[in-house]
């Protein structure tokens, strides 16, 4: 399916870059990548997730890969959570969200807590064939509020709370997409989706 991105809270998320990668084959990463991640205390997961983690370490830009076919209508909507909405995160814990939480949603419901952790429903699995790769800039204060609400701390949230570089988002997205295509055999769809409604100075 095709993909689209819209930002309903540009203060919480000034910039969101995404790339679609089709025809990937999920499997273990090559040993060089596994060794590199283990050397800094990270656990290898699969070729796609490991690629995003490596690029985060190289460039300081957190990334997240969604299973495109698990996103309702292929839509990404960056917005505040609605009262009572729930999200089951990748660690298998179900959370009740508050309006202070910035979420990544599809056409129906939240699929990730922005800048902190993805949701279980849209995670990359052995059955995944098409990806939507996220590389965004999230407001540090907004990430901190969401992370505190859910009592979660991740490599991504630590970097966003310290302040990432909004100009790095497209470069990191391109780098990760190239690496995923090399490791998982996918085709990167041109062009990237770069939603940046109010460019920052």
Residue pairs with C-beta under 8 A, 6 or more apart in sequence:
1 68
1 69
1 73
1 74
1 130
2 20
2 74
3 18
3 20
3 68
3 71
3 74
3 75
3 76
3 132
3 193
4 73
4 74
4 75
4 76
4 193
5 16
5 18
5 75
5 76
5 77
5 78
5 193
5 195
6 75
6 76
6 77
6 78
6 195
7 13
7 16
7 77
7 78
7 79
7 195
7 197
8 77
8 78
8 79
8 80
9 78
9 79
9 80
9 102
9 142
10 197
10 198
11 139
11 142
12 78
12 80
12 102
12 114
12 138
12 139
12 142
13 78
13 102
13 114
13 136
13 137
13 138
13 139
13 142
14 137
14 139
14 166
14 196
14 197
14 198
14 200
15 136
15 137
15 166
15 169
15 194
15 195
15 196
15 200
16 76
16 78
16 134
16 136
16 137
16 169
16 193
16 194
16 195
16 196
17 134
17 135
17 136
17 169
17 170
17 173
17 192
17 193
17 194
17 195
18 76
18 132
18 133
18 134
18 135
18 173
18 192
18 193
19 132
19 133
19 135
19 173
19 174
19 177
19 188
19 189
19 192
19 193
20 68
20 130
20 131
20 132
20 133
20 188
20 189
20 193
21 130
21 131
21 133
21 177
21 180
21 181
21 184
21 186
21 187
21 188
21 189
22 129
22 130
22 131
22 186
22 187
22 189
23 129
23 130
23 185
23 186
23 187
24 48
24 128
24 129
24 130
24 131
24 180
24 184
24 185
24 186
25 184
25 185
25 186
26 46
26 47
26 48
26 124
26 125
26 126
26 127
26 128
26 184
27 46
27 47
27 126
27 184
28 34
28 44
28 46
28 47
29 37
29 44
29 46
29 47
29 50
29 51
29 183
30 47
30 183
33 44
33 47
33 50
33 51
33 54
33 183
34 44
34 50
36 54
37 43
37 44
37 50
37 53
37 54
38 44
40 57
42 53
42 155
44 50
46 124
46 126
47 180
47 183
47 184
48 65
48 124
48 128
48 131
48 180
48 183
48 184
49 65
49 124
50 183
51 176
51 179
51 180
51 183
51 184
52 63
52 64
52 65
52 133
52 176
52 180
53 155
54 179
55 61
55 63
55 172
55 175
55 176
55 179
56 62
56 63
56 155
56 156
56 159
56 172
58 175
59 168
59 171
59 172
59 175
60 159
60 164
60 165
60 168
61 135
61 159
61 164
61 165
61 168
61 169
61 171
61 172
62 115
62 155
62 156
62 159
62 160
62 164
63 133
63 134
63 135
63 172
63 173
63 176
64 112
64 118
64 133
64 134
64 156
65 124
65 131
65 132
65 133
65 134
65 180
66 76
66 111
66 112
66 118
66 122
66 123
66 124
66 131
66 132
66 133
66 134
67 122
67 123
67 124
67 125
67 128
67 130
67 131
68 74
68 130
68 131
68 132
69 128
69 129
69 130
70 111
70 121
70 122
70 123
71 106
71 107
71 111
71 122
71 132
72 106
72 107
72 108
72 109
73 106
73 107
74 106
74 132
75 106
75 107
76 104
76 105
76 106
76 132
76 134
77 104
77 105
77 106
77 107
78 102
78 103
78 104
78 105
78 114
78 136
79 102
79 103
79 105
80 99
80 100
80 101
80 102
80 103
81 87
81 97
81 98
81 99
81 100
81 101
81 102
81 103
81 110
82 97
82 99
83 98
83 99
84 96
84 97
85 96
85 97
85 103
85 109
85 110
86 94
86 95
86 96
86 97
86 110
87 94
87 95
87 97
87 103
87 109
87 110
87 111
87 112
87 113
87 119
88 94
88 95
88 119
88 120
88 121
89 95
89 113
89 117
89 118
89 119
89 120
89 150
89 152
90 117
90 118
90 119
90 120
90 123
91 117
92 120
95 113
95 149
95 150
97 103
97 110
97 113
97 149
97 150
98 149
100 142
100 145
100 146
100 149
101 113
101 114
101 145
101 146
101 149
101 150
102 113
102 114
102 115
102 138
102 139
102 142
102 143
102 145
102 146
103 110
103 111
103 112
103 113
103 114
103 146
104 110
104 111
104 112
104 113
104 114
104 134
105 111
106 122
110 119
111 118
111 119
111 121
111 122
112 118
112 119
112 122
112 134
113 119
113 146
113 147
113 150
113 152
114 136
114 138
114 142
114 143
114 146
115 136
115 138
115 142
115 143
115 146
115 147
115 156
115 157
115 160
116 143
116 146
116 147
116 150
116 152
116 154
116 156
116 157
117 150
117 152
117 154
117 156
117 157
124 131
131 180
131 186
133 173
133 176
133 177
133 180
135 169
135 170
135 172
135 173
135 176
136 169
137 164
137 165
137 166
137 169
138 160
138 164
140 160
140 161
140 162
140 163
143 157
143 160
143 161
144 157
144 161
147 153
147 154
147 157
147 161
166 200
169 194
170 192
170 194
173 192
174 192
177 188
178 188
180 186
180 188
181 187
181 188
